[in-house]
Amino acid sequence: MKQNKQVLSKQRNLVAFYKPKSTTAEQYRTIRTNIDFSQVSGELKTIMVTSAGPGEGKSTTAANLAAVMAQQGKHVLLIDADLRKPTMHYTFRLSNTNGLTTLLTKRTTFDETIQSTEAENLFVLTSGPIPPNPAELLSSPAMSSFVNHALTLFDTVILDTPPVLAVTDAQVLANLCDGTVFVVRSGATEKEAATKAKDLLTKAKARVLGVVLNGKPLSKSDGHYYYYYGNE
């Protein structure tokens, strides 16, 4: 029973892969299409996904966005850069013994740390062991060097980062990314919090591509989520 629950949870989180014909998966493809259209003003190879606070669906959005981009035939690397509360190893059922933290501290190599997934063309770099100094690691020259190296091997790099209002990590990483997708949850994210988070991202010179509205039921009959994406 426990194993069945884990599989069901994984399927819910990665609906774009397990249920590609669902309404929710189609909404993720809509987000992907809007990002593609955003590239007329500059190529978007590194994309950061964040939110104002916890529990708003940023990690689920990052995972599914990576999945639908990989379905285009792109080689995609999804990085769990939430070094405080990582989740990608749960979503993809991967080992987290090694990951971003061991790579940045040179305890493992790039090839040893990147993991393949069930989804074709999609690779994941889990967080690795939680460090005592997340912000320092993410702002280090090693992080910048790693991202630059990853871009020579992958078409798109997606980073799942901590919430903006919780810690400074997302603001630190904004300078490494070509664009930012901001996630809010219907009925949960307060307008004041969302506005403050966007202001902090703007000060960090992040290019906010748009907002994903997460958690709004599409209808009473299907219980799927409705996602909206729009340029600001």
N, C-alpha and C positions, 0 to 999 in steps of 0.2 A: 504493500500500500504506500509506503514511504517513497519508493522508487517511482510509482505511478504519479504521485503528487509532484515530484521533481520534474518529471517529463512534461506534465501538463503546465507547470509553471514556466518551463523553458519555451513551450509552444506559445503560450500567451505573450511572453516577452518578445519572441522572435517571429511574430505573425507573418512578416513579409516573406519569410523562408518556408515556414510550415503551412501557411494558408495563403499562398500567393494570389488566389482568386478572390479573396475576401475584400469587403468594402474598405477595411482598415488598411490592408496592403496597398490598395489602389490610392488611398490618401497619401501614403508614404511615397508612392511613385509620383504623385502630384507635387510633393515637396521637392523631389529630385528634379522634376522638370523645371520648376521655378528657379532652382539653383542653377540649372543649365542655362536658362535665359539670363540669369544675373551675370554670366560670364562675358557678356558683350562689353562690359566696362573693366575687364581684367580677368585673367585666368584664376580659377579657384581650385587650387590643388590641396590646400590645407584648410580644413573646416573645423571649427570649434563648436561644440554643442554644450550649452549651459542653461542655467535657470536662476531665478532670484533666490529661492530657498530649496530645501530638501523635499522629496516626495512629489515633485511636479512632473516627473516623467522624462527627464533629460537623458538618462542612461538608456531607457527603452527606445527613445527617439534616435539616439546615436547608433544603437545596434541595428535598428531596422533601416535607417538611412544608409548605413554601410552595406546592408544586405541588398537593397534595391539598386545601389550603385554598382555592386559587384555583378548583379544580374544583367547589366548593360555590357558586360564583358571587360569592364575596367578591373585592374588589379588594385584592390583596396586594402589599406592597413587601418585597422581600428585600434586606437591606443586608449587604454584605461588610465587616464591622467588624473583620476580622482584617487589620490594616494591616501586619503583619509577614510573613505568608505567605498572601496572598490566593489564592483558587481559583475564585471564582464566575465570573469572566470566562472561565475554561477550561471550566467545566461548561456554561455557556450559550453559549459561543463568541461572546463580546461584546468590544468594544473596551474597553481599560482605560486609554486615554490620559487620560480624565477620570473622576472618581469622587468618592467621599466626601472624599478629601483636598483636591481642587480646589474642591469645594463649600464645605467648612468654611473654607478660606482665601480664599473669595470670588473665585476665579479663573474659576469657572463658576456659572451659575444653576441652580436646581432643575430647570427644564424642559429645560435643555441637558444635564443629567447623568443623569437617570432614563432607563433603556432598557427597551423592551418586549421580550418573549420570544415564542417559539413557542407557549407555553402561554397560553391566553386568561385574562385578568384578572391575570396575573402579571408584575410589573415588577421590575427589578433595579437596584440602585445598587452598582456595582462599587467596589473599594477606591480606585482611582486610584493615582497614583505613590506608592511607599512613602516615607513621610516620616521625618525624623530623630527626630521627637518624637511617636510614636503616642499614648502615654498622655496627654500634654498636650492633644493635639487632641481626644481622645475625652472628656476631662473638661472641655472648654471650654464656655462659655455658648453658643457657636455650635452645638455638637452637641445640646445640650438644646433649643435653639430650632428646629433642623432637625427633630428627632423630633416635636416638638409640631406643627410645620407639616405634616409628613407625615401625621399622624393626622387632619388635616382633609380629606385627599384620599383616604386608603386606609382600608379596614375593619380590616386587620391589618398590622402591621409586624413582621418577623422579623429578628433580628440574629444573624449568625454571628460569634462572638467568638473570640479566642485562648484556648488552654487556660488554666485557672485557675492551675495551678502554675508555668507558664512565666513569665508576666508579670502585672501588676496590671490589665490592660485590662478583663477580664471583671468584676472587682469594681467597677471604676469605672462600667461600663455597667449594672450590676445596679440601680442607683437609678433608671434611666430606664425600666426594664421592669416590666411587671405580673407576669411569671412567667418562670421559667427551666427549660429542659429540659436535663437532665444526661445526657451520653452516655458509656457505658463499653463497652469491647470485650472480648468473651469470650476468656479465655486470655491477655490482654495487660495489662489494667488491674489494678494491684495494689490489694488492699483498703485498705492503708494510704494509698496515694495518693488513692483515691476518698474516703476518710473525711476526709483533710486538705483536699481541694478543697471538699467539702461544708461543712466547718467555716468555711472562708474565705468561701464564699458566704453562709453564715448571718450571719457577722460583718458582711458588707457589706449585710445586710438584704434579701438576695434571697429571693424566694418560689419555692422549688424545687418545681415541680409534680410531678416524677417522674423516673424513670430509664429510659433506653433502653438495653437490652442488645443490642449490635451484634456481628455477626460469628459468631454461633453457627449452624452448619448446621442447617437444618430436617430434612433427611434426606440419605442418601447419594445419592439419585437425582436431586435437583433442584439442589443446591448453592446454593439461595437463603439469605438471611439471615433470622434470626428476631429480631424486635424485641419487647421487652416494655416496657410503660409502666405505671407505677403511682404513685399519690399516696403521699407519704411522711407 
